[in-house]
Amino acid sequence: GNEVWAIDTWREHVDAIREHGLRVEGASGDRVVRLHATTDPAEVGTAALVVIATKAMDVEAAARSARTLVGPATAVLTIQNGLGSADRVGRVLGEERLLVGVAGGFGASIVGPGHVHHNGWELVRLGEHHGPASPRLQRVAEVWRGAGFRVRTYDDIDQPVWEKLVCNVAFSGPCAILGWTIGEVVAEPAAWSVAARCATEAHEVAVARGLRLEIRDPVEHARAFGAAIPGARPSVLLDLLAGRRSEIGVINGAIPDAAREVGLAAPWNETVTALVLAREAAAVARRLP
């Protein structure tokens, strides 16, 4: 019952959605969804809710382009991997309207123009950027629930951000280096030992920062996450395969900086990040004319 617009810079993707609808397949089934789509935000008008779901390196450009959508009562929900994106969106569109989302256990990817796929159908976590859950947040949560999602709201959004980050660092870097799926990394003992150490470092940093995580064992937490979507390939790997820049800097690459702030070190994440950046540079160079 909601008027939904998809806004994207990829012209072929938008044209396919406008002409044929958006094909969504995976754990939720296989169907074609009709929705509005455009490359021009000015075509939309003022929105009640703006969802920014770009890669971390594109959030500021997306936020700037979303200014025409924002009115006095507009809520802005930003959903990215890793650390730091919400602060950048808030500086552009205003901290007072900002909500943060964490999408976990979906393993989503774009198959082609107008066609998306997701391996899992898990949980969307929502919170105010600063402060406890508000009536506004609960209204936004009900919109997502009405669309069929399982949703949980939080008084401290840093908790689910770091709980997902523990899983992201386990798989984003190792999968990208090896070119493997999540399930393949879990199944191979040597690969899993590196993934487990990355997850453990992230958990240690979160605890040292005073966060109250619902994780008793970070290694088993990451293993359970991976077991739910074994065929998924993390977005960092998909970016390398496509010759694009990746988000490794805000995922594995964010852990060493956060560790130094609390007097710790994160050598496993630091090494994995360096190796991914080396692969990324070669992949981007091959794609350049």
Secondary structure, DSSP 8 states (H G I E B T S, - for coil): ----EEE-S-HHHHHHHHHH-EEEEETTEEEEE--EEES-GGGT--EEEEEE-S-GGGHHHHHHHGGGGEEEEEEEEEE-SSSSHHHHHHHHH-GGGEEEEEEES--EEEEETTEEEES---EEEEEESSSS--HHHHHHHHHHHHTT-EEEEES-THHHHHHHHHHHHHHHHHHHHHT--HHHHHHSHHHHHHHHHHHHHHHHHHHHTT---S-S-HHHHHHHHHHHSTT---HHHHHHHTT---SGGGTTTHHHHHHHHTT---HHHHHHHHHHHHHHHHHHHHH--
